[in-house]
């Protein structure tokens, strides 16, 4: 519960990932994962906000 409470600040109130969020998230595996590092990843094919929009 403490960890969840402490991490609440990383989430937006509406549940949407902010502009540039997917690119920022991709930087982590791009540095450490041999499956991602050096690869060109089309985020438009891997990420969508449709679930959040439909859940509202």
N, C-alpha and C positions, 0 to 999 in steps of 0.2 A: 504494500500500500504506500509506503514511503517513497519507493522508487517511482511509482506511477504519479503520485502527487508532485514529486520533484520534476518530472518530465512533462507535465501538462503544458508548460510554456512553449514547447516545440510544436504544438498543434494549433491550427487556426480555429477561431470560434465557429466558422461555418463548415469545417471539415475539408475544405478545398486546399490542395497544395498550392502555395504561392507561385507566381510567375518565376521561372528559373529554378524551381524546386527539383524537378526531375533531373536536370543537368547537374545540380549540386549533389544529389544523391548518387548519381552515376560516377562521380569522381572517386568515391571510396573503392568500389570494386575495380575501377580502372587502374588503381595503384597497386592492388594486391592480388587480384584474381587472374590466373593465366588464361582463363576462359574469356575474360573481358579486356584485359590489358592490350592496348594497341589495336583493338577492333573498332570498327565504325558501327555504332549502334544507333538505329533510327528510333528515337524515343516515341515518335508518333505511332509506332507500331507496338510499343510495349506499355504505354501509359495512357490512361484516359480518366476524365473526371465524371464520366457518365453515371457511375454507381452513386456518387455523392449527389449529383443533380437529381437522379431518380428517387433517392432516399428522402429528399426534402419533402 
